[in-house]
Amino acid sequence: MTDETIKELRAHLFAHDVQLKAQSEEIRTLRAENKELRAGKAKQEEMKNMVQARVDELEAKHDDQIALASNEIVLLKDTISSLKTNSPTSSPSTPKPTQTPSTDVPTPSVTTPILSLNPAPSTSPHSTSLALPWRCVFLLVGSATPIFDIIYAIKGDRYHAVMGGAVFSTSFGSMALYYFGSLDRHDHEDITNEGGQQRPLSRFKSFLAFINRSENRSLAVVGLWATTIQLSYAIGHLYTNPDGNSDNTMVGGLSLSMIFWLNPPLLYFVGRFRNVLSLMSPSEISSYLSTNILTIGISSITPMMYLSMDTIKCTSRTDHTQNVYNQCSGVLVPQQSICFFLLIMMAVKVVIAPLSITTLTANDLIKLNLPHRLIFEGALFGLSFLLNLYLFANMEEGKVTDSISTITGEAERGAKDGWSEATAKSFYHLPE
């Protein structure tokens, strides 16, 4: 054999040796994977056995509970039958057999199973509407502004217009709680009898039934509340106010036009919000009524009522023969601004938050890991809060100060056009 042949054989043996090492390494890897798979199957089998044991245990408990319940039912049936035979109304001619000792024995023993089956009230349906006294209280508080405006429309006294504006935010919030305090659902097909043969007057009766639904009655009350305020305010400015001028005419006309361009879309969207909230489950509705309506709603209205006391105290000391607004606007404008801010916060917590699908955790809030939309909204709320603090710091009796006039947009320093002053007074529900 030549040297070249020997070299070729050595190279061939070396390559074969490398290939054998690679195959042996692959075999080791496959064996390790096979071992891991077997271990995983063993764990799965162990978990399966544990789950099966738990299922068997729960089934055994369930069977025991069913057997206990059946025994109690049988005992109750026997007790009821014995009570029927011992009732004094069974027969007046056989009073003595009912006094046998055998019938007196089960009487004390049946009280225990009867009491043991009394957890049944826990399955009672959840309430989807506040009690009538709660809704009456909200309606009574909400009627404050319409009452003051009606008196203003009759007498033309600015005092009643200022009082109506002072309690407007409280009245508006109370009416919102009144409306959203009932989330009962009704079956439309049961009311309209769709799909069936209708008698000649069935459509009219269906229409009356639709109008008589509780949510539509509540919506009609809210619409009547808003229309009464706007109409009374317009009458007071256009007719009964003795100091009528161009600003009064403009504000009165704007208030009257709100009945046609503001109320219909407002009532539509309010009704849509209510219908969406009513789609929650009965347990969620019950939690919503107790938390969002009673707890959050009342806690939001209370500071509004407290802040309104400053304006009420100021108007009680004014000369009603003079312009009441000029005497108390320094208190009224800041109070209205702060109350409107609280009203918006209440609307967010009572109506918007339950419908939001955005979920936030404390960690997200700490790290500001928030959507850009929420950051922008938070910045707007913060700016509004600072402006309201400035208004509150400058609150004083008398005519509104120049600094507050600059922020609220009221042209009380000889503005050339009177539209800004009229618009500001209409927004704050104020007289001339």
C-alpha positions in Angstrom: 0.0 0.0 0.0 1.3 3.4 -0.9 1.4 6.4 1.4 -1.4 8.1 -0.5 -3.7 5.2 0.0 -2.9 5.1 3.7 -3.6 8.8 4.0 -7.0 8.4 2.2 -7.9 5.6 4.6 -7.0 7.6 7.6 -9.0 10.6 6.4 -12.0 8.3 5.7 -11.7 6.8 9.2 -11.5 10.2 10.8 -14.6 11.4 8.9 -16.4 8.3 9.9 -15.4 8.8 13.5 -16.7 12.4 13.5 -20.0 11.1 12.0 -20.3 8.5 14.7 -19.7 11.1 17.5 -22.4 13.4 16.0 -24.9 10.5 15.9 -24.1 9.5 19.4 -24.7 13.1 20.6 -28.0 13.2 18.7 -29.0 9.9 20.4 -28.2 11.4 23.8 -30.3 14.4 23.0 -33.3 12.3 21.9 -33.0 10.2 25.0 -33.0 13.3 27.2 -36.1 14.6 25.4 -37.8 11.3 25.7 -37.1 11.3 29.5 -38.6 14.8 29.8 -41.7 13.7 27.9 -42.1 10.7 30.1 -41.8 12.9 33.2 -44.4 15.4 31.8 -46.8 12.5 31.1 -46.3 11.4 34.6 -47.1 14.8 36.0 -50.2 15.0 33.7 -51.4 11.7 35.0 -50.8 12.8 38.5 -52.8 16.0 38.0 -55.5 14.0 36.3 -55.8 11.7 39.3 -55.9 14.7 41.7 -58.7 16.3 39.7 -60.6 13.1 39.5 -60.3 12.6 43.2 -61.6 16.2 43.8 -64.5 15.5 41.5 -65.4 12.3 43.3 -65.2 14.2 46.6 -67.5 16.9 45.4 -70.0 14.4 44.0 -70.0 12.6 47.3 -70.8 15.8 49.1 -73.4 16.7 46.6 -75.1 13.3 47.0 -75.0 13.7 50.8 -76.6 17.2 50.6 -79.3 15.8 48.3 -80.0 13.0 50.7 -80.2 15.4 53.6 -82.5 17.7 51.7 -84.8 14.9 50.7 -85.0 13.7 54.3 -85.9 17.2 55.4 -88.6 17.5 52.7 -90.1 14.2 53.8 -90.1 15.3 57.4 -91.7 18.6 56.4 -94.4 16.7 54.5 -95.1 14.5 57.5 -95.3 17.6 59.7 -97.7 19.4 57.4 -100.0 16.4 57.2 -100.0 16.1 61.0 -100.7 19.8 61.4 -103.6 19.5 58.9 -105.1 16.6 60.9 -104.7 18.6 64.2 -106.1 21.9 62.9 -109.2 23.1 64.8 -111.1 23.7 61.5 -111.1 20.0 60.6 -114.3 19.0 62.3 -116.2 20.5 65.3 -117.8 17.2 66.2 -114.5 15.4 66.9 -112.5 17.7 69.2 -111.1 15.0 71.5 -109.1 12.9 69.0 -107.0 16.1 68.2 -105.8 16.0 71.8 -104.0 12.7 71.6 -100.4 12.6 72.9 -99.1 11.2 69.6 -99.8 14.4 67.7 -98.1 16.6 70.3 -94.7 15.0 69.9 -93.8 16.2 66.4 -94.7 19.8 67.2 -91.4 20.9 68.9 -89.3 18.8 66.6 -90.4 20.3 63.3 -89.1 23.8 64.2 -85.5 22.8 63.6 -85.9 21.7 59.9 -88.1 24.6 59.1 -85.5 27.0 60.4 -82.8 25.0 58.6 -84.5 25.6 55.2 -84.9 29.3 55.7 -81.8 30.3 53.6 -84.3 30.5 50.7 -84.7 34.3 51.0 -81.1 34.6 49.8 -82.3 33.6 46.3 -84.7 36.5 46.1 -84.4 38.7 42.9 -82.1 41.6 43.1 -83.7 45.1 43.1 -83.4 47.0 39.8 -85.0 50.2 41.0 -84.7 52.4 44.0 -87.5 52.5 46.5 -90.2 55.1 45.9 -89.2 57.3 48.9 -85.6 57.6 47.5 -86.9 58.7 44.1 -89.4 61.1 45.7 -86.6 62.7 47.7 -84.5 63.2 44.5 -87.6 64.6 42.7 -88.3 67.0 45.5 -84.8 68.3 45.6 -84.7 68.6 41.8 -87.9 70.7 41.7 -86.2 73.6 43.5 -85.1 75.4 40.4 -88.4 75.1 38.5 -90.3 76.5 41.5 -88.0 79.5 41.7 -88.2 80.1 38.0 -92.0 79.8 38.0 -92.2 82.5 40.7 -89.8 84.6 38.7 -92.0 84.3 35.6 -95.0 85.4 37.7 -93.5 88.2 39.7 -90.5 89.2 37.7 -88.3 89.6 40.8 -84.6 89.0 40.1 -84.2 87.5 43.5 -86.1 84.3 42.5 -84.0 84.1 39.3 -80.8 84.3 41.2 -82.0 81.7 43.7 -83.0 79.4 40.8 -79.5 79.7 39.3 -77.8 79.1 42.7 -79.5 75.7 43.2 -79.5 74.8 39.5 -76.6 72.3 39.7 -78.0 70.6 42.7 -81.4 70.4 41.1 -79.9 69.0 37.9 -77.9 66.4 39.7 -80.9 65.3 41.8 -83.0 64.8 38.6 -80.2 62.7 37.1 -80.2 60.5 40.2 -84.1 60.3 40.0 -84.0 59.2 36.4 -81.1 56.6 36.6 -82.4 55.3 39.9 -84.8 53.0 38.1 -83.4 50.5 35.5 -86.3 48.1 35.1 -86.5 46.3 31.8 -89.6 45.6 29.8 -90.3 43.1 27.0 -91.2 45.1 23.9 -93.0 42.2 22.2 -95.2 41.6 25.3 -96.2 45.3 25.2 -96.8 45.7 21.4 -98.1 42.2 20.7 -95.8 41.9 17.7 -96.4 38.9 15.5 -100.0 38.3 16.6 -103.3 39.4 15.3 -104.3 42.7 16.7 -107.7 44.1 17.3 -108.7 47.5 16.0 -107.7 49.4 19.1 -104.7 47.2 20.0 -102.2 49.6 18.4 -103.6 52.5 20.4 -103.5 50.4 23.6 -99.9 49.4 22.8 -99.0 53.0 22.3 -100.5 53.8 25.7 -98.7 50.9 27.3 -95.4 52.1 25.8 -96.0 55.6 27.2 -96.9 54.1 30.6 -93.6 52.3 30.9 -91.7 53.5 34.0 -88.6 54.6 32.1 -90.7 56.7 29.6 -92.6 58.3 32.5 -89.3 59.2 34.2 -88.0 60.6 30.9 -91.2 62.7 30.5 -90.7 64.1 34.0 -87.1 65.1 33.1 -88.3 66.7 29.9 -91.1 68.6 31.7 -88.5 69.7 34.3 -86.2 71.2 31.7 -89.0 72.8 29.7 -90.5 74.4 32.8 -87.1 76.0 33.6 -86.5 77.3 30.2 -90.0 78.5 29.5 -90.3 80.2 32.9 -86.9 81.9 32.5 -87.8 83.1 29.1 -91.2 84.6 30.3 -89.5 86.3 33.2 -86.9 87.9 30.9 -89.3 88.8 28.0 -92.4 89.9 29.8 -92.6 90.1 33.6 -89.1 91.6 34.3 -89.7 95.4 34.7 -86.2 96.3 33.6 -86.5 94.8 30.2 -83.6 95.6 27.8 -81.9 94.2 24.8 -79.8 91.8 26.9 -82.9 90.5 28.6 -84.6 89.9 25.2 -81.5 88.1 23.9 -81.2 85.8 27.0 -85.0 85.2 27.0 -85.0 84.3 23.4 -82.0 81.9 23.8 -83.7 80.2 26.8 -86.9 79.8 24.8 -85.0 78.3 21.8 -83.3 75.7 24.0 -86.7 73.9 24.2 -86.4 73.0 20.5 -82.7 72.6 19.8 -81.3 71.4 23.2 -84.0 69.3 24.9 -84.7 66.7 22.1 -81.1 65.5 21.7 -80.5 65.7 25.4 -83.5 63.5 26.2 -82.5 61.1 23.4 -78.9 60.6 24.7 -80.1 60.4 28.3 -82.6 57.6 27.2 -79.9 55.8 25.3 -77.6 55.9 28.4 -80.3 54.5 30.5 -81.1 51.7 28.1 -77.4 50.6 27.9 -77.2 50.6 31.7 -80.3 48.5 32.0 -78.6 45.7 30.0 -76.5 44.8 33.1 -77.4 41.7 35.1 -79.7 42.2 38.1 -76.9 41.8 40.5 -74.8 44.4 38.7 -77.8 46.8 38.6 -78.3 46.4 42.4 -74.6 47.1 43.0 -74.8 50.1 40.6 -77.8 51.6 42.5 -76.2 51.2 45.9 -72.7 52.4 44.9 -73.1 54.8 42.0 -76.5 56.3 42.7 -76.8 56.4 46.5 -73.2 56.5 47.7 -71.4 58.5 44.9 -74.5 60.5 43.8 -75.4 61.8 47.3 -71.8 62.5 48.2 -71.5 64.6 45.0 -74.7 66.6 45.6 -74.0 67.4 49.3 -71.1 69.8 48.5 -73.2 71.5 45.8 -75.9 72.2 48.4 -73.3 73.4 50.9 -71.8 75.8 48.3 -75.2 77.2 47.4 -75.7 78.4 51.0 -73.2 81.2 50.3 -75.4 82.7 47.6 -78.6 82.1 49.6 -77.0 83.9 52.5 -75.9 86.8 50.3 -79.3 87.2 48.6 -81.0 87.2 52.0 -79.1 90.4 53.0 -79.6 92.3 49.7 -82.0 95.1 48.9 -84.6 93.5 46.6 -85.5 96.9 45.1 -82.1 97.0 43.5 -80.4 94.6 41.1 -79.8 91.5 43.2 -77.4 90.0 40.7 -75.1 93.0 40.9 -75.1 92.7 44.7 -74.3 89.0 44.8 -72.6 88.1 41.5 -69.2 88.0 43.2 -70.5 85.0 45.2 -72.9 83.5 42.6 -70.5 83.2 39.7 -67.7 81.3 41.6 -70.3 79.1 43.3 -71.9 78.2 40.0 -68.5 77.5 38.4 -67.5 75.2 41.2 -70.9 73.4 41.3 -70.8 72.8 37.5 -67.4 71.3 37.9 -68.7 68.9 40.7 -71.7 68.2 38.4 -69.5 67.1 35.6 -67.5 64.9 37.9 -70.7 63.3 39.2 -71.8 62.6 35.6 -68.5 60.9 34.9 -68.7 58.7 38.0 -72.4 57.9 37.8 -73.0 57.5 34.0 -69.7 57.4 32.0 -67.5 55.2 34.3 -70.0 52.2 34.5 -70.0 52.1 30.7 -66.3 52.4 30.2 -64.3 49.4 29.1 -61.0 50.8 30.2 -59.5 49.1 33.2 -56.8 50.8 35.3 -54.8 49.5 38.2 -53.0 51.3 41.0 -49.7 50.4 39.4 -50.8 52.0 36.1 -51.8 55.1 37.8 -48.5 55.4 39.8 -46.4 54.9 36.7 -48.7 57.0 34.5 -49.1 54.0 32.2 -52.3 55.5 30.8 -53.8 56.0 27.3 -53.2 59.4 25.8 -56.9 60.2 25.9 -57.1 59.8 29.7 -53.9 61.9 30.1 -55.5 64.7 28.1 -58.8 64.5 30.0 -56.9 64.5 33.3 -55.1 67.6 32.2 -58.3 69.4 31.3 -59.9 68.4 34.7 -56.8 69.6 36.5 -56.9 73.0 34.7 -60.6 73.3 35.5 -59.8 72.6 39.1 -57.2 75.3 39.3 -59.5 77.8 37.7 -62.2 77.0 40.2 -59.7 77.5 43.0 -58.9 80.9 41.6 -62.6 81.8 41.5 -63.2 80.6 45.0 -60.2 82.6 46.3 -61.7 85.8 44.7 -65.2 85.1 45.9 -66.7 88.1 47.7 -70.1 89.8 48.0 -70.9 92.6 45.6 -70.3 92.8 41.9 -68.1 90.3 40.2 -64.5 91.3 40.2 -62.6 92.2 37.1 -60.3 89.2 37.3 -63.3 86.8 37.5 -65.0 88.7 34.7 -61.9 88.0 32.5 -62.1 84.3 33.1 -65.8 83.8 32.9 -66.1 85.9 29.7 -68.6 88.4 31.1 -68.3 91.8 29.5 -68.8 94.0 32.5 -66.0 96.5 31.8 -67.5 98.3 28.9 -67.3 95.6 26.3 -68.3 96.7 22.9 -70.5 93.8 22.0 -73.1 92.5 24.5 -73.3 89.0 23.2 -70.5 87.6 25.4 -72.2 89.0 28.6 -75.6 87.6 27.5 -74.1 84.2 26.7 -72.3 84.1 30.0 -75.4 85.0 32.0 -77.4 82.4 30.1 -74.8 79.7 30.7 -74.8 80.5 34.4 -78.6 80.8 34.5 -78.4 84.4 35.7 -80.7 87.4 35.2 -79.7 90.8 33.9 
